[in-house]
């Protein structure tokens, strides 16, 4: 007899048949909080801050962290991208933030764990310090297909050092002098879930029991949005269909030009996350206070 299952994954990477996977809203909220803290820290210390959350092959987690953590942009792992393009976007973000908030340049970028999948240098290319590449060779793991896969902590370290190496000009001076990072991993799934995960987890368990009572096996209980009641409910799909993976690049959630979330992503996520926070609640606009200061 085939078992029945519910869609449990903190990376939202299973089946177009479910609206979201249970665990994703909780993990997204925690990753976004980490990114918001990085945002405030980056401005306070005039740094570039890199956030590399759990993501594996799909970019739902880093995209959500960037969107709800109000990062400047997200470096995808699903799409081909090169370090030089990233570096130019980073410089533009730093200057844009400096102009907007009347402060020293800073930026926050969320980077997919899968950005460097394939080989030791990959995305980081010629600017990756050789000693760090050797370290990566020693500690990188391989996926089931033999591709090299870095842990988020290693991707974060590679990003820090490669940005600093690229920022050095012909005189030896650096245009960027401070880069820090964080790699939220298992803490995204630890502890109790947020209310929507707890509620849908319980409802999916009940749906599985109903399927058993109806002698319906080989099914995955799914989360479905019901326009009639303007709320989530449960449904089911056959497990072969449920086991299909989904990717951000197939959804229209990511703008490949700006490397940011689209309105379509926010329309999708707001049903379980609400609206994103305002950047102004986490950043300080020095220009407002300069204007208010009396001139002697």
N, C-alpha and C positions, 0 to 999 in steps of 0.2 A: 504494500500500500504506500503511495506517495504521500509525503508530508505536506502540510500547508505552512506558509511562511508569511512574515511581514517584512516590508522593505526597511531594514535597519542598516544605515551607513551614515557616518558623519560627513561624508564627502559628496552626497547628493548625486551619486554616479550611476545609479541603477534605473533602468527601465523608463522609457517614455510613458509607461502605463501608470505611474504614480506621480502625483504632483510634486512631492518632495520625499526624501527618505528620512525616516525618524532618526533624529540625532543631528541632522544638518542644521536646523534652526539654532539649537543650543551651541554647536561648535562655531557656527557663523557669528553668533552674538559675542562669544568669547574672543574669537579672532579679531572681530571689529573693535572690541574694547582694547585689546593689545595694540591695535593700529592707532586708535585715537590717543592712547598714552604716548605712542611714538611721535605722533603729530605734535603734541604739546612739547615733548622733550626736544624734538628737532628744532623747533623755533627757539626755545629757551637757550639751547646750546649751539645754535647756528650750525647744525650738522645735517648730513644726509643720513637718513635712517631707513634701513632695509628690513622688511618683515617677510619671513618665509614660513608660512603655516603648512601643516600637513596637506597634501593634495594628491600625491601619487600621479596617476596619468591624466586626470581631468582637472579643469581649472575652476570648478564651481566654488571651491573654498577660497582660493586667493582672490577671485573676482568679487565674491561677497565681502571679504575682509577689506578690500580696497574701496568698494562702493560704500559700505556702512562705516568704515573707519576713516573715510574722507581722505584717502591717500591721493597723491598727485596722479598716479597711474599704476597699472598692473602689468608686469612682464609675464606673458603667457608661456606655458609649457606645451600647449597643444599646437601652436603655430610656430613656423620658422621665424626667428628674429635674430638679429646680430647685435653684438655688443656695442658697436659704434653708434648705431641708431639709438640704442638705449642710452648711451652716454650723452648724446646730443639732447634727447628728451629730458634727461636728468638736469642738464645745465639750464635748459629753458624753464623747467619747473622751479629751479632755485631762484632764478632771476624774476620770474613771475610772482613768486611768493614774496620776494623782497620788495617789489614794487607795490604789491597789494597791501601788505601789512607794514610797510615803512620800517623794515628791519634788515638785519643781515640775511644773506641768502640761506635757504634751507629747503629740504624736500623730504617727502616720505614716499617710499615705493614698496608695494607688495610684489613679491617675486614668487612665481610658481616653483614648487619643489622639483618639477620635471623639466625645468628650463635647460638643464645641462645633460639630459639623458642622451646617451650615445657614446661618449668618450670622455677622457679626463679633462680636456680643455673645453671642447664644445662651444657653448655660448660665450664663454669668457675669452676664448681665442688667444691671440698672441700676447695679450696684456697680462695673462695669468702668471704670477710669479712661479718660476720653475720649482722652487722648494715646496710650494703649496700644491702644485700638480703632483709631485711625488707623494706627498702626504695623501692626496685624494686617491691616487692609485692604490695606496695601501689600505685605505678604509672604505672605499666605495663598495657598494654591493651590486649584484646583477639581478635583473628581473628574470621572469621565466623564459624570456627569449634571448637571454645572454647579453642584453644591453646594460651598460653601466648606469647605475642609479645612485645618486647621492642622497644622503640624509639631509633634512632641512638645515640642520646645524652646519653641515659642511658647505651647502650652497650659500648660506649666509656669510660664512667666513671667506669663501671664494669671492663673493660679491664685494665685501669690504676691501680686501687687499687688491683686487683687480681695479676697482674704481680709483683707489689711491695711486696705483701704478699708472693708469691712463691719465690721471690729472697732472702728472709731472710734465713740465715743459722742457725745452732744450737747455734751459739754465739750471734745471734741477728743482725749480720752485713748483709748488703744487697749487692748482686753481681750486682744488678741494682739499682741505686739510684734515677734516674730521668725518669719519664714517662709522656708524654703529649699527647694530642689528639685534634682532630677536627672532627666535624660531619657536613659536608656540606649537607644540606637538600633542603629547598625550593629555595635557591639561585641558585641551579642547573637548575631550570626551569624558573627563572625570566628573564625579559628583552628580547631583540630580539634574535632570533636564529642565529647561524653561517650560512654562505652562503648556504651550502648544505641543511640545514633544511628549510631555507626560499624558496629556489628554489623548492625542492621536495614538500613542503607544498602547494605551488601555483600550481604545476603540478598535484598533487593529487586532489585538488579542481576542477581543470579543467576536470580531468578524471571523477569525480563524475557527473559533469554536462553533460558530453558526454554520460554517462550511462543512465541518465535520458532522454536525447534526443533520445536515442536508445530504450527507454522503457524497460531498463534492471534494475530491482530493486533487493533489497536484496543482494547487492554486497559490498565488501570492495575494494576500490582502493588500489593498492599495489605498493611498490617500487621494481623494478626488475633490475638486472644487465644484460646488453645486450653486449655480447662479440663481436658482429658484429660492434657496434659503440664504444665499449670500454667506455661505460658510463651508467649512470642510466637512466631508463625510467619508465613508469607506466604500470600497468596491473590491473587485478581484479580477485578476488576469491569470492565464495559464503560466506556470513557472518558466517554460521555454521562452515565452515572450518577456516575462519579467526579468530574466537573467541578461537581457541585452543591455549593454552599457550605453550611456549617453554622454555626449561631449558638448562643451560650451560652444565650440565652433559651429555646431549644427543648430543652435538655438536663436541666433541673432542677439544674444545678450551682451556681446563684446564688440566694441568698435576697433577694428584692426588698424585704423589710422591714428586715433588718439590714444589707444591702449586703455580705454576706460569703459565702464559699464554703460549700456544704452538705456534709454527710457523703457525699453521692453523688459530689461532685467528688473528695474525698479517696480514696474507693474506686476511682474511675477512675484518678487520677494515681499512686497508690501503687505500681501495677504497674510503672511505669517511673521513678518518682522516689523511692520509698520513703516513709517517714513524714515529716511536716514537723518542723523543728527546734523545740525548746522556747524560748519567749520568755525564760525565766529564764536561759538560757545567754548572752543578749545584753544583759540589763538588770540593773540593780543595785537591790536592795531595801534601802534605807537603814534601814527599820524593823527588820530583823533585827540590824543592828549597833548601833542605838540601844538595843535591849533588852539586848544583851550588854555594854554599857559600864557600868562600876561607877559607882554614885552616890556623890558625895563628901559 
